[in-house]
């Protein structure tokens, strides 16, 4: 799949395409359903499948007072869309000027001019244009006049819930990992480079790999059972997500600290992916380092039992 970012290169005009437009944060089951329809329509029309998305998310530009925190980094979109078979991911820079285009202008001077779509695939709740004046009915009439095919993909219902990124975020904020995983259609994970920390874990006899996630979303703070992925290898692990409240000089940024069982290698600078399996307990502030250490070793015993790891 070709990943085109307008911040770094111009978007070449397409001879034709089957196009979808959206944020696709999380590429959850609903997105997967839509993207699969996109790829199928492109095959039927013997043309390229194109997913158009925006960076930053339009809400961060239009409503900066309401933060929008992505579930995954932008690279995750690329990986998931590649698996599904999308030909192009076009990442357009979103700005105040861009937001001033009316629905008509967006379709005629941007979408048609660049992508020349023979068919458009969108979700049931698709809105676009200045003040979101474009909706499904507007798009349907526009496509009819221009002789462009249109597929509107209905909501994905999973166990009576409409699959959405906001619902997945809510589950993760409450530590309901399995419910989030059901809507994602895959496990939730955090990843980033392993950085040098205070090495407190090592002094406590429990060395950890400290990663800096490349997103701002924060799941429920606490201890999780996890799988750690490093260089295509999978390791059982236990992970703390939080602020280290027991220590006075805790930084303000989120810390993800993973203890990989029976592992003792220098991996500073490596990229580590931590897949969350289950919420174990909330982050706690302890009155002493000894009480913290006792709890940590209790957590380790629980995790060893869960994974079937012998000492």
NORSULFEN-V217829 format. One record per residue. N is the residue number from 1. PHI is phi in degrees with one decimal (none if undefined). Layout:
n = {N,N}
phi = {PHI,PHI}
//
This chain:
n = {1,2,3,4,5,6,7,8,9,10,11,12,13,14,15,16,17,18,19,20,21,22,23,24,25,26,27,28,29,30,31,32,33,34,35,36,37,38,39,40,41,42,43,44,45,46,47,48,49,50,51,52,53,54,55,56,57,58,59,60,61,62,63,64,65,66,67,68,69,70,71,72,73,74,75,76,77,78,79,80,81,82,83,84,85,86,87,88,89,90,91,92,93,94,95,96,97,98,99,100,101,102,103,104,105,106,107,108,109,110,111,112,113,114,115,116,117,118,119,120,121,122,123,124,125,126,127,128,129,130,131,132,133,134,135,136,137,138,139,140,141,142,143,144,145,146,147,148,149,150,151,152,153,154,155,156,157,158,159,160,161,162,163,164,165,166,167,168,169,170,171,172,173,174,175,176,177,178,179,180,181,182,183,184,185,186,187,188,189,190,191,192,193,194,195,196,197,198,199,200,201,202,203,204,205,206,207,208,209,210,211,212,213,214,215,216,217,218,219,220,221,222,223,224,225,226,227,228,229,230,231,232,233,234,235,236,237,238,239,240,241,242,243,244,245,246,247,248,249,250,251,252,253,254,255,256,257,258,259,260,261,262,263,264,265,266,267,268,269,270,271,272,273,274,275,276,277,278,279,280,281,282,283,284,285,286,287,288,289,290,291,292,293,294,295,296,297,298,299,300,301,302,303,304,305,306,307,308,309,310,311}
phi = {none,-96.2,-106.9,-109.9,-113.8,-65.2,-68.9,-114.8,-153.3,-73.9,-85.9,-71.4,-67.8,-94.2,-65.6,-166.1,-166.2,-108.8,-118.7,-127.7,-135.1,173.7,-88.5,53.7,-75.6,101.4,38.2,-79.2,-58.9,-64.6,-64.4,-62.0,-61.8,-67.1,-67.7,-64.6,-64.0,-59.4,-62.5,-64.2,-64.9,-65.0,-64.3,-62.9,-96.8,53.2,-144.3,-85.0,-93.1,-129.5,-107.4,-102.5,-134.1,-128.5,-139.9,-71.4,-59.5,-50.2,-64.0,-69.8,-88.0,-83.2,-133.3,-63.6,-75.8,-114.6,-64.6,-118.8,-107.4,-66.7,-71.3,-132.2,-73.3,-65.8,-63.9,-61.4,-56.2,-61.1,-62.2,-69.6,-67.7,-63.1,-61.0,-75.6,107.7,-67.2,-81.2,-135.5,-112.7,-106.8,-105.9,-91.0,-71.5,-97.8,-142.0,-60.5,-61.3,-61.2,-68.9,-82.5,-67.7,-71.4,-57.5,-63.3,-64.6,-59.1,-73.8,-81.7,-96.0,-118.4,-60.6,-66.4,-63.3,-92.0,-101.0,43.7,-72.6,-94.4,-155.3,-123.2,-120.1,-136.3,-81.7,-61.8,-106.5,-67.5,-134.4,-160.7,87.2,-54.6,58.0,54.6,-79.2,-100.5,-134.3,-61.0,-62.6,-61.9,-65.0,-60.1,-67.8,-61.5,-64.8,-63.1,-66.5,-93.9,59.9,-106.1,-68.1,-140.7,-121.0,-106.1,-87.7,-71.7,-61.1,-93.9,-97.2,-124.2,54.7,83.7,-114.3,-76.5,-70.9,-153.9,-63.5,-65.3,-67.5,-64.6,-59.4,-60.9,-60.2,-67.1,-66.7,-102.6,76.1,-88.9,-64.6,-65.7,-65.9,-63.5,-62.9,-62.7,-79.5,-71.6,79.8,-169.1,-68.0,-84.0,-145.0,-123.1,-151.1,167.7,-73.0,-81.1,-114.5,-78.2,-108.6,-82.1,60.0,-65.5,-58.3,-65.1,-67.5,-88.3,87.6,-133.2,-62.8,-128.5,-97.3,-97.9,-110.3,-106.6,-61.5,-93.6,-136.4,-106.8,-67.8,-119.2,-66.7,-55.9,-70.4,156.5,-106.9,-127.4,-83.8,-143.1,-109.1,-105.2,-113.6,-139.8,51.3,68.0,-111.3,-114.9,-128.4,-67.3,-155.9,-132.2,-131.0,-106.1,-114.1,167.0,-118.9,55.8,-66.8,-69.5,-98.1,-64.8,-99.1,-65.7,-76.4,-80.7,-83.1,-69.2,-116.7,-118.5,-118.2,-116.7,-97.2,-95.0,-68.3,51.7,-140.0,-147.5,-126.1,-81.8,-122.6,-58.1,91.1,-74.5,-92.0,-119.9,-108.2,-117.4,-93.4,-84.3,-97.9,-155.2,-78.1,-102.4,-160.0,-72.4,-66.7,-131.2,-102.6,-103.5,-76.6,-151.0,-65.7,-63.3,-68.3,-62.9,-62.6,-62.2,-67.4,-59.5,-69.1,-65.9,-61.5,-63.8,-62.1,-61.1,-66.2,-59.8,-64.9,-61.0,-85.1,72.5,-92.7,-88.0,-71.8}
//
